[in-house]
């Protein structure tokens, strides 16, 4: 064995026994040999005389690479030598030496690599240099199966490497593919087809595997060769014989079906295509997909039938004559039963193409009114197909019920899989709503009666159909319950499914009821049935926690929808929810382990909506609310008293309990309007004030527990909305306590709360804001960086993200203050010290911030401050130094230099809005500061930007006029003109 063979063997070794250094040396040696100018001769010699498959593979791989990279620089002699050598290997030629190796006797992967080398030569040389490659190959096929197999490998490789459009191709490859196909059509394809026919005829009984290989190669070429070569009495008869003869091997029959599918799918004009489809007499093969056979043959025939049906349907869409329409409809009616059978009974991986076909077929029905009997029959079959396909496999029943990893994956897969099928269902529902509703009714009846081993999946599928159909029904149909809907909804509400304990069944049952609530809204007699479904063991009291949680949420939505209609049922509802409510209100619940921080909120929100209505008498309302709030508040008080003496390990459970209580009180309060608790029934308002008093104690006892502070802040937000101005007495204490311990993250929440107060009460909160602002400004300006945040690697930390969020919220806060007539807050004696850092931050941001919307907000703040603080042209300066700062710093840097910068993208919609605000700022500055602004802006700013005198004069005219739109248009043109003249950029520093 030579050094090269040894090196190749070592480099290919995967056993792990070879030393890594030695392996690296072997790889390096092989690479070095590749650089040898005689590498092609070396490889060919090894291929003729070395039996080691590793060496054969390496040599063929090397030849392939060298041809691809160095072909154009090779000599004619070298190319000829490679061509003849490789071709003789592929054709079993000239191998007389006893020591010679026959590459065609090597494993399949060696032969595939040899085919790849041959195809590379064809790429460069056919038809101009190597004119006769295919014609030379054909006589060699007489040498038997081994050469025929190799010929097929070459044809397959040619298709994969160059011709097939299933892979992305470069423009050069597309051009070469066209050249090769044109040459083959003119020169040899008829002879190749004849060879295919002869081989298949000869070997159909003796070597079915070879026969199938030839048919598979042929299938690839049908799409672009002359169809008459295949569609003729001789070849088509052979293909159908192969499919239909029982004695044939399944692989041959399946390959023949794939060839006929390629014929059926060939692109043609619609009229000749329809003629072709009709001539195939496909009815002959319908019987091949009956029975319970799930072989590969059935799969191939199923694909053929679906492809055929799709093509017939396409012809019917594109042809307008009555005769053509009639022919295509006859062919469709003939094939559809088999297509439906395939979808329901065969394990076929072509569901997507079948759904596409059925969707196309249903869309053709839209023009038919009324539907004919055949179409109505087909609608029923389509619905049956959908039901079969959407059904879960009982194998996963337990996994789906407990929702373990396997169950979750199967549910996710099915959700995705069902999407197209539900779209199809909705389309069928629009075309034939009565048939669809009857089908769903019968499905439900049949599911209830089905055997226990299929029951859960049958019921879930039937309910899912009913749920999905609801998406296509109009509000009017929902409300009136037209047609069968009037029967179906009551049937749904009254049916007790034996498998209701199943998680999926229970969930889809509740979702379906919720979807059809508009019908119940109009038919109040069904309200008790709806309440029963949500409140008994089918809903909130279901044994599965996932179902009961979802039921709570859906029940809350139902209560929101029915509202006043539920007043007569309040006692019943509260009675049914007693155990769920007791989980939170009983005095012992503090020691209970509550699962999930959001448990219970939807139940309390639903109760709040129910008892918060004005239709409920005041006495009753007070009793209901008191019975809920009093025990909850008492629990908080007990927990707060015990907090000082409890052991540290008890604290997390207590904190979680308090969080839970705040959350349910918050949810409960959502049902009470400000008008009710302040104007109509102040006694109710008093209860919430007392609750607020209790909950504010939490901030004193647990001043540093962030989750509790967040929950209390959330409750204050609610009370601002619920209690209105009557919340004011509680604010100083609450806000002071919240601000005392705030981290940057919590400061964001605090600012959001202040923004809510300002937006709701405007100047009424002046004193509160004036008191808070200096404390906030001191803390925030010390935390935030003066310039931009760091960027680049390592800058995206949690801490920096929190500071960026704080900065964004600060700009909103300053914007809210200025736009709600509170800018005097900045001028109070305690706040004056923060005026300069605030102005510098606003200036820097208005010029440089990456977020255009934040820049816009800062410009709007400046506009508002200019209006508020400037009493001139003739008045006294309200804020000393403000006018000169605005004229010298803001006007020049923001209104001129920042917009001249190329990063200011005037084609962006948000940037254009910012530009409009900048133009408005100039108009306001001129109105307030007169010529002081104009002279400085034009005489100091414009010359720096190389602005011509005539354009400066035009700017003055536009600014002094009354047309802001014309000013904006001129200023944009001016900026774009100045940008072209500048050598550098002028940016605020």
Helices and strands as residue ranges (DSSP letters): H 3-12, H 20-34, H 39-49, H 53-70, G 71-73, H 76-91, G 103-105, H 108-125, H 133-140, G 141-143, H 145-158, I 159-163, H 171-187, H 189-203, H 208-221, G 227-229, H 233-244, H 250-265, H 270-279, G 282-289, H 296-318, H 322-345, H 351-365, H 373-390, G 394-396, H 397-402, H 405-431, H 433-449, H 452-469, G 470-472, H 475-480, H 485-494, H 503-515, H 517-522, G 524-526, H 527-535, H 545-562, G 563-569, H 570-576, H 578-585, G 589-591, H 601-611, H 618-643, H 648-669, H 674-674, I 675-680, H 682-701, H 706-723, G 724-727, H 728-740, H 744-761, G 762-765, H 766-783, H 798-819, G 823-827, G 832-834, H 835-848, H 852-869, H 882-885, I 886-897, H 898-900, H 909-929, H 931-936, I 937-942, H 943-944, H 949-960, H 964-981
